């Protein structure tokens, strides 16, 4: 038995009603009926309009409640003010999903927003799922479903398109038809008042017709759900995305269009990379990528080889590679030997491979074959300019023949027009991406090969805390709570450094003097030379206000500096509150690099970590690298590599390379701070001085705020950390120690081996079949989970020094957000030993702590042992009204 997805009434309706169907030519209701008829909808179609008995031959009813068949989907195509009552009528008629195409809602102002609220309230009252309003609708070409008012239908295919813009959907559909690009689904979200990106993405993950997914995004409403669904989708299918609103003026336009929030573009970019998603920037790139994916263009890395019969075009392509950070392949000795044997002595002897202007078909064939077979090549760009000695059509056929048997992507660029048009059409017919100029060809390879790199980022599931010396979270919380109790949100320097010290980040010791005499005493205790800085919650940049003195080597200099700092700050910032003057040792690191590590809150994705060049240059150069926490070593290294300051951290101008491990540890600790301190709003460690001997935080500024308590300790984060606090141990009576812990992506092999060893009976009761191997997509789905909305615990033991899985249980939160559905399976040799009950106890307690109200289960009616087991746990069983082979079970979690 295969459970239907809860969005099936919307995405796979068996019956559709068009409310507002009309005979009037070109009206919205007329276009809808025509589109459904022209697409040959495979289900039952009904027209609903009190003015007609039939519309275009389709029986028409006065109201949705008069339709003699319960509708899966109703499409509303009437004025906005009539919509709330119609949604209410749909609810009374038992309609399961509604699409509202009409505009005139929240995008028009307060009156429209009130109407939209009424529509949403009516839908929720009747448990109807709602798409829109102000959307184009939905298409499922395989089902003959075209519930849109687009003038272009869609070819059947494997691309799932989800867009916030109906106009963009229409434009893509218009382009796709003549270019033979097909779609499994086209979904226009409109205002996303109910169904948003996350839920449609989740549907497409499990949709077998969808092999790749395209998104057009203007703004995000629920970052956690968006990231969760995006990461889930990208684990099993290529996901490509265009995001608009990259600049402030564009953000205002997005807010007016959809009402969705738009955060900082650099943060969005970091989120996409972390989600394993390919980001595109314009429609040309989207169309090129669509062609490539539709042709099953699959990358394996990002090292590109360029083959050309003209030096200039090859250099143009190489330049664009450099712009985009695409490395040119370095050919192995074997590849070079093959090329030397096939090419004239004057060939370029490197990459790009210039095979010269007199290249014939055979020279092209041997070169492309040698490069494709090379071990250091992940893709090949074959270029041709129409020269007298070159038969462009014959060369195209040779490339097509080689590409059929290649395991690497091939992109082509036949420059010119009349002499190469036939060759270009041959590439299109063969499904090989082809371009007129080098730059977009390189861009396509860059975007698709980004999938390879981003998949590595996607697979990272960092724990909330590192395995090193644990931080003193309690002392950090006390510092924050004290400040908030005093109605302060900005911590002073000593408090800020106390937080860093609590998380084991090396700091420059700081004390505050409130008189010149006290300053001298403290300076002598710390040890000269010292740094003196104004201590004021009103001043962010101390140097700009005259509040900093460096390298003070005598007590007399300390006394003089104390008064100078106060006088200058009072003159420059007369309104500032002054607590005193902070004194700390002068950090003299001859080879030190001044860096900045920061935390800020994005309005969409919450806390993010920034990294870059520090000191006084940080304000002049705000081009910082950005990453979404939580981080682990791999993600920290990626953050450092992506920063502009990265080249300065190795050997540089007679300075040795910095202690990279010390810098990585600071960034890991900052990630821990973000995870464990939800009060944290902003932080800037500047400068963080790092040299070959270590790192030290010289100055730090932190702001905090009150937060509402949440059942989820990581509710403030867009990506849920690995919940290491849920790991537990259990010793069975024979002394065997069992570890029960949340599952991780790295457990894929454990899960495969566990299922392989299950008996056919156990497999049947758990998976409804006796498959020997788990399909790769299912392995990813079972091991790469979102800890926010699902949980899976595995039980493991150690045998012969290796970890072995002996049981697993899991729940997934249902769309209502109040209940979850569970599953449990135990290795045959571990059954009847209490393991299943132990696993279920952990699972039930975790669901309860999440605030869930009910746990549901679906069981085969003939699985008597399972039925008895769940009844013993307190589940109440009932018969499934639609299927007498299964029983339903419900456990109340809040009794």
C-alpha positions in Angstrom: 0.0 0.0 0.0 1.4 3.4 -1.0 0.2 6.4 1.1 -1.0 9.2 -1.0 0.6 12.6 -0.5 -1.7 15.1 1.3 -1.3 17.5 -1.7 -2.6 14.8 -4.1 -6.1 16.4 -4.4 -4.3 19.5 -5.8 -1.5 17.8 -7.8 -3.3 14.6 -8.9 -7.1 15.5 -8.9 -9.5 12.9 -10.1 -12.3 15.5 -10.3 -12.1 19.2 -11.0 -14.8 22.0 -10.9 -14.3 25.4 -12.6 -16.2 28.0 -10.6 -16.9 30.9 -12.9 -16.9 28.8 -16.1 -18.1 30.9 -19.0 -19.2 30.8 -22.6 -17.9 34.3 -23.1 -14.9 34.3 -25.4 -11.5 35.1 -23.8 -13.0 35.4 -20.3 -11.0 33.7 -17.5 -13.6 31.0 -17.0 -13.8 30.4 -20.7 -10.0 30.0 -21.1 -9.9 27.6 -18.1 -12.5 25.3 -19.5 -10.9 25.4 -23.0 -7.5 24.6 -21.5 -8.9 21.6 -19.6 -10.7 20.3 -22.6 -7.7 20.8 -24.9 -5.4 19.0 -22.5 -7.8 16.0 -22.4 -8.1 15.9 -18.6 -8.2 12.3 -17.5 -10.5 12.9 -14.6 -14.0 14.2 -14.3 -14.6 17.9 -15.2 -17.5 20.1 -14.0 -18.5 23.7 -14.8 -20.0 25.8 -12.1 -21.9 29.0 -12.9 -25.6 29.8 -12.1 -26.0 31.5 -15.5 -25.4 28.4 -17.6 -26.6 24.8 -18.0 -23.5 23.8 -19.9 -20.2 25.4 -20.9 -18.5 24.2 -24.1 -20.3 21.0 -23.7 -19.4 20.5 -20.1 -22.3 20.1 -17.7 -22.7 23.3 -15.6 -24.2 23.5 -12.1 -25.6 26.4 -10.2 -23.2 26.0 -7.2 -20.4 23.8 -6.1 -22.8 22.2 -3.6 -25.0 21.1 -6.5 -22.3 19.0 -8.2 -23.3 15.3 -7.9 -19.7 14.3 -7.2 -17.3 15.2 -4.5 -14.5 17.3 -6.0 -10.9 16.9 -5.3 -10.1 20.4 -6.7 -12.1 23.6 -7.3 -10.6 26.4 -9.4 -12.1 29.8 -8.6 -12.2 32.3 -11.4 -14.4 35.1 -10.1 -14.0 38.6 -8.6 -12.1 38.8 -5.3 -15.0 40.0 -3.2 -17.0 36.8 -4.0 -14.2 34.4 -3.2 -14.6 34.0 0.6 -18.2 32.8 0.3 -17.3 30.5 -2.5 -14.4 28.9 -0.5 -16.9 28.4 2.3 -19.3 26.7 -0.1 -16.4 24.5 -1.3 -15.9 23.5 2.3 -19.5 22.5 2.8 -19.4 20.5 -0.4 -16.3 18.5 0.8 -13.8 20.0 -1.7 -10.3 19.1 -0.7 -8.2 21.7 -2.5 -8.9 25.1 -4.0 -7.0 27.3 -6.5 -7.8 31.0 -6.4 -6.7 32.7 -9.7 -8.2 36.1 -9.0 -6.2 39.2 -8.1 -7.4 42.0 -5.8 -6.2 40.6 -2.5 -3.3 41.6 -0.2 -1.3 43.1 -3.1 -3.9 45.8 -3.5 -3.9 47.2 0.1 -5.8 46.9 3.4 -9.2 46.0 1.8 -7.7 43.3 -0.3 -5.7 42.0 2.7 -8.9 41.7 4.7 -10.5 39.7 1.8 -7.4 37.4 1.7 -7.7 36.7 5.4 -11.3 35.8 5.0 -10.5 33.4 2.2 -7.7 31.7 4.3 -9.9 31.5 7.4 -12.7 29.8 5.4 -10.2 27.3 3.9 -8.7 26.5 7.3 -12.1 26.1 8.9 -13.0 23.4 6.4 -9.4 21.9 6.2 -9.1 22.9 2.5 -5.6 23.4 1.1 -5.4 26.7 -0.9 -3.2 27.7 -3.8 -3.0 31.4 -4.5 -4.6 33.9 -4.7 -3.4 35.9 -7.6 -1.8 32.9 -9.4 -1.7 31.4 -12.8 -2.8 28.0 -11.6 -1.3 24.5 -12.0 -0.5 22.1 -14.9 0.2 18.4 -14.8 0.7 17.4 -18.5 0.9 13.7 -17.9 -2.6 13.9 -16.3 -4.1 16.2 -18.9 -4.5 18.8 -16.1 -4.2 22.5 -17.3 -6.0 24.5 -14.6 -4.4 27.7 -15.7 -5.3 30.7 -17.9 -2.0 30.5 -19.8 -2.3 30.5 -23.6 0.4 27.9 -23.9 0.1 24.3 -22.8 3.1 22.3 -21.6 4.8 19.3 -23.1 5.1 16.2 -21.0 8.5 16.0 -19.4 10.5 15.7 -16.2 11.0 19.3 -15.0 9.0 20.5 -12.1 8.5 24.3 -12.2 7.4 26.3 -9.1 7.1 30.1 -9.5 5.9 33.1 -7.5 5.2 34.9 -10.8 2.4 33.7 -13.1 3.8 35.9 -15.9 7.1 34.2 -15.7 5.4 30.8 -15.9 3.6 31.9 -19.0 6.8 33.1 -20.6 8.6 29.8 -19.8 5.8 27.8 -21.2 5.7 29.8 -24.4 9.5 29.2 -24.8 9.4 25.6 -23.9 6.9 24.3 -26.4 8.9 25.0 -29.6 12.2 24.0 -27.9 10.8 20.6 -26.9 11.3 21.1 -23.2 8.7 19.3 -21.1 7.4 19.5 -17.6 6.1 17.1 -15.0 4.3 20.0 -13.2 4.0 23.7 -13.4 2.8 25.4 -10.2 2.2 29.2 -9.8 2.1 30.1 -6.1 0.8 33.6 -6.4 0.5 35.2 -2.9 1.2 31.9 -1.1 -1.4 32.6 1.5 -1.5 28.9 2.4 0.5 26.6 0.2 4.1 27.8 -0.2 7.3 26.7 -1.8 8.1 24.2 1.0 5.0 22.0 0.6 5.1 21.9 -3.2 8.8 21.1 -3.1 8.1 18.2 -0.7 5.5 16.9 -3.1 8.0 17.0 -6.0 10.6 15.1 -3.9 8.4 12.0 -4.0 6.9 12.6 -7.4 8.3 10.0 -9.8 7.5 12.1 -12.8 9.8 14.9 -11.6 13.5 14.5 -12.2 14.7 18.1 -11.7 13.1 21.2 -10.2 13.2 24.9 -11.2 12.2 27.7 -8.8 11.5 31.3 -9.4 11.7 33.1 -6.1 10.8 36.6 -5.1 10.6 36.2 -1.3 10.3 33.6 1.4 7.7 33.4 4.2 8.9 30.4 6.2 12.7 30.1 6.0 12.9 26.9 8.1 10.4 25.0 5.9 11.8 26.4 2.7 15.4 25.3 3.6 14.2 21.9 4.8 12.3 21.2 1.6 15.0 22.7 -0.6 17.7 20.5 1.1 15.4 17.4 0.9 14.8 18.0 -2.8 18.4 18.7 -3.7 19.5 15.5 -2.1 17.7 13.4 -4.7 17.1 15.8 -7.7 18.9 18.7 -9.3 17.3 22.0 -8.1 17.9 25.2 -10.0 16.7 28.6 -8.8 16.3 32.2 -10.0 16.0 34.7 -7.1 15.1 38.3 -7.8 15.2 41.3 -5.5 19.0 41.2 -5.3 19.1 45.0 -4.8 17.2 47.4 -2.4 15.0 48.9 -5.1 14.0 45.5 -6.5 13.2 44.3 -2.9 10.6 47.1 -2.6 9.0 45.8 -5.8 8.9 42.2 -4.5 7.2 43.4 -1.3 4.5 45.1 -3.3 4.1 42.0 -5.6 3.9 39.1 -3.2 4.2 40.6 0.3 7.0 38.1 1.1 10.1 39.1 2.9 13.4 39.6 1.1 16.6 39.3 3.0 20.2 40.2 2.1 21.2 38.7 -1.2 24.5 37.4 0.1 22.7 35.5 2.8 20.3 34.0 0.3 23.2 33.0 -1.8 24.8 31.3 1.2 21.6 29.5 2.0 21.3 28.2 -1.6 24.8 26.9 -1.6 24.2 25.2 1.7 21.1 23.6 0.3 22.9 22.1 -2.7 21.0 24.3 -5.1 22.2 25.8 -8.4 21.5 29.5 -8.6 20.9 31.2 -12.0 20.7 34.9 -12.7 18.7 35.4 -15.9 16.2 33.8 -18.2 18.8 32.9 -20.8 20.7 30.8 -18.2 17.4 29.3 -17.1 16.5 28.2 -20.7 20.0 26.8 -21.3 19.9 24.9 -18.0 16.4 23.6 -18.9 17.7 22.2 -22.2 20.7 20.7 -20.5 18.7 19.0 -17.7 16.1 17.8 -20.2 18.9 16.2 -22.1 20.1 14.5 -18.8 23.2 16.6 -18.7 24.9 15.5 -15.4 28.1 17.0 -13.9 30.7 15.1 -12.0 33.1 17.9 -11.1 34.1 21.4 -12.2 37.4 20.9 -14.2 36.7 22.0 -17.8 38.7 21.2 -20.9 38.3 23.6 -23.9 38.9 22.4 -27.4 39.0 25.0 -30.2 40.2 25.6 -33.8 40.8 29.3 -33.0 43.1 30.7 -30.3 41.1 33.8 -29.6 37.8 32.1 -28.8 39.6 29.7 -26.6 41.1 32.5 -24.6 37.6 34.1 -24.3 36.3 30.9 -22.8 39.3 30.6 -20.5 38.8 34.2 -19.3 35.2 33.4 -18.4 36.3 30.3 -16.5 38.6 32.5 -14.5 35.8 35.0 -13.8 33.6 32.2 -12.5 36.2 30.2 -10.6 36.1 27.2 -13.0 39.5 25.5 -13.0 40.8 24.4 -16.4 41.7 20.7 -16.5 45.4 19.9 -16.1 46.0 17.0 -18.5 47.7 13.8 -17.4 50.8 12.5 -19.1 48.7 9.9 -20.9 46.3 12.5 -22.2 49.2 14.7 -23.4 50.7 11.7 -25.2 47.5 11.0 -27.1 47.2 14.7 -28.0 50.8 15.0 -29.2 50.2 11.9 -31.4 47.0 13.3 -32.9 47.9 17.0 -33.4 50.4 19.0 -35.4 53.6 20.1 -33.5 52.4 23.6 -33.3 49.3 22.9 -31.2 48.9 24.9 -28.0 50.2 22.0 -25.7 47.9 22.9 -22.9 44.3 23.8 -22.0 42.6 25.4 -24.0 43.5 22.9 -26.7 44.1 24.9 -29.9 44.0 22.3 -32.7 44.6 25.1 -35.3 42.5 26.6 -38.0 43.1 23.8 -40.5 41.6 21.1 -38.2 39.5 18.5 -40.1 36.9 16.0 -38.8 39.5 13.4 -37.8 41.6 15.8 -35.8 38.5 17.0 -33.9 37.4 13.3 -33.3 40.8 12.2 -31.9 41.2 15.3 -29.7 37.7 15.1 -28.2 38.1 11.4 -27.5 41.5 11.8 -25.9 40.3 14.6 -23.6 37.0 12.9 -22.7 39.0 9.8 -21.6 41.4 11.9 -19.5 41.4 11.4 -15.7 41.5 15.1 -14.7 38.6 16.2 -16.9 35.0 16.7 -15.6 33.5 18.3 -18.8 34.5 19.4 -22.3 33.6 22.6 -24.2 34.1 21.9 -27.9 34.3 25.1 -30.0 34.4 25.7 -33.7 34.8 28.8 -36.0 33.8 28.2 -39.6 37.2 28.2 -41.4 37.8 27.0 -44.9 39.4 23.7 -44.0 36.7 22.7 -41.4 33.5 21.0 -42.2 31.3 22.3 -39.3 28.5 19.8 -40.0 30.7 16.7 -40.2 32.6 17.8 -37.0 29.2 18.2 -35.2 28.3 14.6 -36.2 31.6 13.4 -34.8 31.0 15.1 -31.5 27.5 13.8 -31.3 28.8 10.2 -31.9 31.4 10.6 -29.1 29.0 12.2 -26.7 26.6 9.2 -26.9 29.2 7.1 -25.1 30.7 9.7 -22.9 30.3 9.7 -19.1 31.1 13.4 -18.9 29.0 16.4 -20.0 29.8 18.0 -23.4 28.9 21.6 -24.3 29.4 23.0 -27.8 29.9 26.5 -29.2 29.7 26.8 -33.0 30.4 30.5 -33.6 28.9 32.2 -36.6 25.5 31.8 -38.3 24.9 30.7 -41.9 27.8 28.2 -42.1 27.0 26.6 -38.7 23.2 26.7 -38.5 22.8 23.1 -39.6 25.3 21.9 -37.1 23.6 23.8 -34.3 20.3 22.2 -35.1 22.0 18.8 -35.1 23.2 19.5 -31.5 19.7 20.6 -30.5 18.1 17.4 -31.9 20.8 15.3 -30.1 20.1 17.1 -26.8 23.6 18.6 -26.6 23.8 22.1 -25.2 25.0 24.5 -27.9 25.8 28.2 -28.0 26.8 31.0 -30.4 29.5 32.5 -28.1 31.9 31.1 -25.5 30.7 32.9 -22.4 27.2 31.4 -21.9 28.6 28.0 -22.7 31.1 28.3 -19.8 28.3 29.8 -17.6 26.1 26.8 -18.2 28.9 24.4 -17.2 29.6 26.6 -14.2 26.0 26.5 -13.0 25.4 22.8 -13.6 28.8 21.8 -12.1 28.0 23.9 -9.0 25.7 21.0 -8.2 28.8 18.9 -7.6 30.3 21.3 -5.1 27.1 22.3 -3.4 26.2 18.6 -2.8 29.2 18.4 -0.5 27.9 21.4 1.5 24.5 19.9 1.6 25.7 16.6 3.1 27.1 18.4 6.1 25.0 17.9 9.3 27.0 19.6 12.1 26.3 18.9 15.7 25.2 21.8 17.9 28.4 21.5 20.0 31.9 20.4 18.9 33.5 17.4 20.5 36.3 19.6 22.0 36.3 21.2 25.4 32.6 21.9 26.0 31.6 25.6 26.5 30.1 27.0 29.7 26.7 27.7 28.3 25.2 28.5 31.7 27.8 31.2 32.5 27.1 32.8 29.1 23.4 32.8 29.8 23.9 34.4 33.2 25.8 37.3 31.6 23.0 37.8 29.0 20.2 37.5 31.6 21.9 40.0 33.9 22.2 42.6 31.1 18.6 42.1 30.0 17.4 42.3 33.6 19.1 45.8 33.7 17.2 46.7 30.5 20.4 46.7 28.5 20.7 45.0 25.0 24.3 46.0 24.3 26.9 44.2 26.3 30.0 46.1 27.4 33.4 44.9 26.3 34.1 42.8 29.4 30.6 41.1 29.1 31.2 40.5 25.4 34.5 38.9 26.1 33.1 36.9 29.0 30.7 35.3 26.4 33.7 34.5 24.1 35.6 33.0 27.0 32.6 30.9 28.0 32.9 29.3 24.5 36.7 28.9 24.8 37.6 31.6 22.3 41.0 33.1 23.2 40.6 36.8 24.3 42.7 39.7 25.3 42.0 40.2 29.0 40.1 43.5 29.6 39.5 45.5 32.7 37.8 48.9 33.2 39.3 51.8 35.0 37.2 54.7 36.3 40.0 57.0 37.2 43.5 57.8 36.0 45.0 56.3 39.1 43.0 53.1 38.8 44.1 53.0 35.1 47.8 53.0 36.1 47.3 50.3 38.8 45.5 48.0 36.4 48.0 48.7 33.5 50.9 47.7 35.8 49.0 44.5 36.8 48.3 43.5 33.2 51.8 44.4 32.1 53.0 47.2 29.7 52.5 48.0 26.9 48.7 48.3 27.0 45.8 49.5 24.8 43.2 51.9 26.3 39.7 52.2 24.8 36.6 54.1 25.8 34.0 51.9 27.5 30.6 53.2 26.3 27.4 51.4 25.2 26.7 54.5 23.0 29.8 54.2 20.8 30.2 51.4 18.2 33.4 52.6 16.5 35.8 53.7 19.2 38.5 55.0 17.0 36.2 57.3 15.1 35.3 59.1 18.3 38.9 59.4 19.5 38.5 56.8 22.1 41.5 54.5 21.4 45.2 54.7 22.4 47.6 52.0 21.3 51.0 50.7 22.6 51.2 52.7 25.8 54.6 51.7 27.3 54.7 53.8 30.5 52.5 54.6 33.5 52.8 58.3 32.7 51.5 57.6 29.2 48.6 55.6 30.7 47.6 58.5 33.0 47.8 61.1 30.2 45.9 58.8 27.8 43.0 58.3 30.3 42.2 62.0 30.4 42.8 62.6 26.7 40.3 59.8 25.8 37.6 61.2 28.1 38.1 64.8 26.8 38.1 63.8 23.1 35.1 61.5 23.4 33.1 64.1 25.3 33.9 66.6 22.6 33.0 64.3 19.7 30.1 62.4 21.3 28.7 64.7 24.0 25.6 62.6 24.4 27.4 59.3 25.0 27.2 57.4 28.2 30.7 56.7 29.5 31.4 53.9 31.9 35.1 54.3 32.1 38.2 53.4 30.0 39.0 49.7 29.2 42.6 48.5 29.5 44.0 45.4 27.9 47.4 44.1 26.9 48.9 45.4 23.6 48.8 42.4 21.3 52.0 42.5 19.3 51.9 39.9 16.5 54.4 40.8 13.9 52.9 38.3 11.4 49.3 38.7 12.6 46.4 39.3 10.2 43.6 41.4 11.4 40.3 39.6 10.7 36.6 40.1 11.5 34.2 37.4 12.5 30.6 38.5 12.9 27.0 37.4 13.6 24.0 39.2 12.3 20.3 38.5 11.9 18.8 38.2 8.4 15.0 38.9 8.3 14.4 35.7 6.4 17.1 33.2 7.5 17.8 34.3 11.0 21.4 34.3 12.3 24.3 34.1 9.9 28.0 34.2 10.3 30.3 36.6 8.5 34.0 36.5 7.9 36.6 38.7 6.2 39.3 41.3 6.6 39.2 43.2 9.9 40.7 46.2 11.6 39.9 49.7 10.4 39.4 48.4 6.8 36.2 46.5 7.7 33.8 49.4 7.2 35.5 50.4 3.9 35.3 46.9 2.6 32.1 45.2 3.7 32.5 42.4 1.1 32.4 39.6 3.7 31.9 35.9 3.2 28.6 34.6 4.6 27.6 31.2 5.9 24.5 29.8 7.6 25.1 28.0 10.9 25.6 25.4 12.2 29.1 24.9 10.9 31.5 22.0 11.0 35.2 21.8 9.8 34.3 21.3 6.2 31.8 24.3 6.2 34.3 26.5 8.1 37.0 25.8 5.5 34.5 26.6 2.7 33.6 29.9 4.4 37.3 30.8 4.7 38.1 29.8 1.1 35.2 31.9 -0.2 36.4 35.1 1.5 38.5 37.7 -0.3 41.0 37.7 2.6 41.8 33.9 2.0 44.9 34.5 -0.2 46.5 36.6 2.6 46.2 33.8 5.2 48.9 31.6 3.6 52.6 32.6 3.2 52.4 36.2 2.2 55.1 39.0 1.9 57.7 37.1 4.0 55.1 36.2 6.6 54.5 32.5 7.5 51.0 31.0 7.0 48.6 31.5 9.9 47.6 28.8 12.3 44.6 27.8 10.2 43.4 25.3 12.8 43.2 28.1 15.4 41.1 30.2 13.0 38.8 27.3 12.2 38.3 26.6 15.9 37.2 30.2 16.5 34.6 30.0 13.7 33.4 26.6 15.1 33.0 28.2 18.5 31.1 31.2 17.1 28.8 28.7 15.4 28.2 27.0 18.8 27.4 30.5 20.3 24.8 31.0 17.6 23.2 27.6 18.2 23.1 27.7 21.9 22.4 31.5 22.6 19.1 32.4 20.8 19.3 35.8 22.5 22.3 36.7 20.4 21.3 39.4 17.8 24.6 40.8 16.6 28.3 40.2 17.3 31.5 41.6 15.8 34.9 40.3 16.9 37.2 42.9 15.3 40.0 42.5 15.2 40.6 38.8 15.6 44.4 38.7 15.2 45.7 35.4 13.9 49.3 34.5 13.2 51.4 31.3 13.0 51.0 30.8 16.7 47.3 31.1 17.2 44.3 33.5 17.4 43.2 36.1 19.9 40.0 38.2 20.0 41.2 41.7 20.7 37.8 43.5 20.7 34.2 42.4 20.6 30.8 44.0 20.5 27.6 42.0 21.2 23.9 42.9 21.2 21.2 40.6 22.7 17.4 40.7 23.0 14.7 39.0 24.9 13.2 35.9 23.2 9.9 34.0 23.5 10.5 30.5 24.9 10.0 27.7 22.3 9.7 23.9 22.6 12.5 23.7 20.0 15.8 24.9 21.4 16.9 25.7 17.9 13.8 27.5 16.7 15.8 30.6 15.9 17.8 28.8 13.2 17.0 28.2 9.5 19.0 24.9 9.6 18.4 22.6 12.5 21.7 21.3 14.0 22.3 17.6 14.6 20.6 17.1 18.0 23.5 15.5 19.8 21.8 16.1 23.2 19.3 13.3 22.3 22.0 10.6 22.2 21.5 7.9 24.9 22.8 4.6 26.0 20.9 1.4 27.0 22.4 -1.8 28.5 20.4 -4.9 27.9 20.3 -7.7 30.5 23.1 -9.7 28.8 25.5 -6.7 29.2 25.4 -5.5 25.6 25.5 -1.7 25.3 23.2 -0.2 22.8 23.5 3.4 21.5 20.3 5.1 20.6 21.0 8.3 18.6 19.4 10.5 15.9 20.2 9.3 12.4 22.8 11.1 10.2 23.5 11.3 6.5 26.7 9.3 7.0 24.5 6.4 8.2 23.5 5.5 4.6 25.6 2.3 4.5 24.4 1.3 8.0 20.8 1.7 6.8 21.4 -0.2 3.6 23.0 -3.1 5.4 20.3 -3.1 8.1 17.5 -3.5 5.5 19.4 -6.1 3.5 19.5 -8.4 6.5 15.8 -8.1 7.4 13.7 -11.2 6.8 11.2 -11.1 3.9 8.3 -11.0 6.5 9.8 -8.0 8.4 10.4 -6.2 5.1 6.9 -6.8 4.0 5.3 -5.5 7.3 7.6 -2.4 7.2 7.9 -1.5 3.5 4.9 -3.4 2.0 7.4 -5.3 -0.3 10.3 -7.7 0.0 12.9 -5.6 -1.9 16.5 -6.7 -1.4 18.1 -3.2 -1.7 16.8 0.2 -0.7 16.6 2.5 -3.8 19.2 5.4 -3.6 16.4 8.0 -3.4 14.8 6.1 -0.4 18.2 5.8 1.3 18.7 9.6 1.0 15.1 10.2 2.2 15.6 7.9 5.3 19.0 9.2 6.4 19.1 12.9 5.4 16.3 14.2 7.5 15.1 17.6 8.7 15.3 17.4 12.5 12.7 20.2 12.8 9.8 18.3 11.3 10.9 14.7 11.5 13.1 12.5 13.7 14.7 9.1 13.3 16.5 7.2 16.0 18.8 4.3 15.2 19.9 1.7 17.7 23.5 0.5 17.2 25.9 -1.9 18.8 29.6 -2.5 18.2 30.6 -5.8 16.6 34.3 -6.5 15.7 35.1 -2.9 16.1 32.4 -1.7 13.7 29.1 0.0 14.4 26.0 -2.1 13.4 22.4 -0.9 13.2 19.9 -3.2 15.0 16.8 -1.0 14.9 15.3 2.2 13.8 12.2 4.3 14.6 11.0 7.6 13.1 8.2 10.1 13.0 7.3 12.8 10.5 5.1 15.7 11.4 1.9 15.9 9.5 0.8 19.0 7.6 -1.5 20.1 10.5 1.6 20.7 12.6 -0.1 19.0 15.6 0.4 15.3 14.9 3.0 12.9 13.5 3.1 9.5 11.8 5.5 6.9 13.1 7.3 3.7 12.0 9.5 1.3 13.8 11.5 -1.8 12.7 13.9 -4.0 14.6 16.4 -6.5 13.3 14.9 -10.1 13.4 17.5 -11.3 15.9 16.8 -8.4 18.2 13.0 -8.8 18.3 11.3 -9.8 21.6 14.2 -8.3 23.6 12.6 -4.9 24.5 14.4 -2.9 21.9 11.2 -1.8 20.0 9.6 -0.6 23.2 12.8 1.2 24.2 13.0 2.9 20.8 9.4 3.9 20.9 9.8 5.4 24.4 12.5 7.7 23.1 10.5 8.6 20.0 7.3 9.3 21.9 9.1 11.5 24.5 10.9 13.5 21.7 7.6 14.1 19.9 6.0 15.1 23.2 8.8 17.6 23.9 8.2 19.1 20.5 4.7 20.0 21.5 3.0 17.5 19.2 -0.5 16.4 20.4 -0.9 13.0 18.6 1.1 10.2 17.1 -0.6 8.2 14.3 0.2 4.9 12.7 -1.0 2.8 9.8 -0.8 -1.0 10.3 -1.6 -4.0 8.2 -4.7 -5.7 9.7 -3.0 -9.1 9.6 0.1 -7.9 11.5 -1.3 -9.1 14.8 2.0 -8.8 16.7 2.4 -5.1 15.7 -1.2 -4.4 16.6 -0.8 -5.9 20.1 2.5 -4.0 20.6 1.0 -0.5 19.8 -2.0 -1.2 21.9 0.4 -1.9 24.8 1.9 1.5 24.2 -1.5 3.2 24.5 -2.5 3.5 20.8 -6.3 3.4 20.1 -7.0 1.3 17.0 -9.8 1.8 14.5 -10.7 0.5 11.0 -9.7 2.5 7.9 -13.0 3.4 6.2 -11.4 3.3 2.8 -9.2 0.2 3.1 -10.2 -2.9 5.2 -6.6 -4.3 4.9 -5.2 -1.7 7.3 -6.0 -0.3 10.7 -5.3 3.2 12.0 -3.8 3.9 15.4 -3.7 7.1 17.4 -1.8 7.9 20.6 -2.5 11.1 22.6 0.9 12.7 23.6 -0.5 15.4 25.9 -2.6 13.5 28.3 
